[in-house]
Amino acid sequence: MTKDEKINNMAACLLSIYDTLKLHDNEQGTGITETLSEEMFRIMKAHNVDLNKQLGFTHLKPVASKK
């Protein structure tokens, strides 16, 4: 994957996360059983973004839903 592709994937990922946060803020995401961090990690996976790998971490993980 080229540097430009990585940048485009990251930007698309951030836009998707932003859209999810907007829905949550406007209370339009009711009925969703995922936590926001679970949604974020799902979106990152869909855009082939690994935040742990990008930052050299191993500890970042989503907060599991209690449902």
C-alpha positions as CSV (number, residue, x, y, z in Angstrom):
1,M,0.0,0.0,0.0
2,T,1.4,3.4,-1.0
3,K,1.7,6.4,1.4
4,D,-1.1,8.2,-0.5
5,E,-3.4,5.1,-0.1
6,K,-2.7,5.0,3.6
7,I,-3.5,8.7,4.0
8,N,-6.7,8.3,2.0
9,N,-7.7,5.2,4.1
10,M,-7.0,7.2,7.4
11,A,-9.0,10.2,6.2
12,A,-12.0,8.0,5.0
13,C,-11.8,6.2,8.4
14,L,-11.9,9.5,10.3
15,L,-14.8,10.7,8.2
16,S,-16.8,7.5,9.0
17,I,-16.1,7.9,12.7
18,Y,-17.1,11.5,12.6
19,D,-20.4,10.5,11.0
20,T,-21.0,7.9,13.7
21,L,-20.3,10.4,16.4
22,K,-22.7,12.9,14.8
23,L,-25.5,10.3,14.7
24,H,-24.8,9.5,18.4
25,D,-24.8,13.2,19.3
26,N,-28.1,13.7,17.5
27,E,-29.5,10.7,19.3
28,Q,-30.2,9.0,15.9
29,G,-28.2,5.9,16.8
30,T,-30.7,4.5,19.3
31,G,-31.0,0.8,19.3
32,I,-27.3,0.3,18.4
33,T,-25.8,-2.3,20.8
34,E,-22.1,-1.5,20.1
35,T,-20.2,0.9,22.2
36,L,-18.7,3.9,20.4
37,S,-15.2,2.4,20.7
38,E,-16.5,-0.9,19.3
39,E,-17.9,1.1,16.3
40,M,-14.6,2.9,15.9
41,F,-12.6,-0.3,15.8
42,R,-15.1,-1.9,13.4
43,I,-14.8,1.2,11.1
44,M,-11.0,1.2,11.3
45,K,-10.9,-2.5,10.3
46,A,-13.2,-1.8,7.4
47,H,-10.7,0.9,6.2
48,N,-7.7,-1.3,6.9
49,V,-6.5,1.0,9.7
50,D,-4.7,-0.5,12.7
51,L,-4.2,2.3,15.3
52,N,-2.0,0.1,17.4
53,K,0.3,-0.6,14.5
54,Q,0.4,3.0,13.4
55,L,1.3,4.3,16.8
56,G,3.5,1.4,17.9
57,F,1.1,0.3,20.6
58,T,-0.4,-3.0,21.6
59,H,-2.8,-2.0,24.3
60,L,-5.5,-0.1,22.4
61,K,-8.8,-2.0,22.3
62,P,-12.5,-1.2,22.3
63,V,-14.6,-1.1,25.5
64,A,-17.0,-4.1,25.3
65,S,-20.7,-3.5,25.4
66,K,-22.5,-4.7,28.5
67,K,-25.5,-6.0,26.6
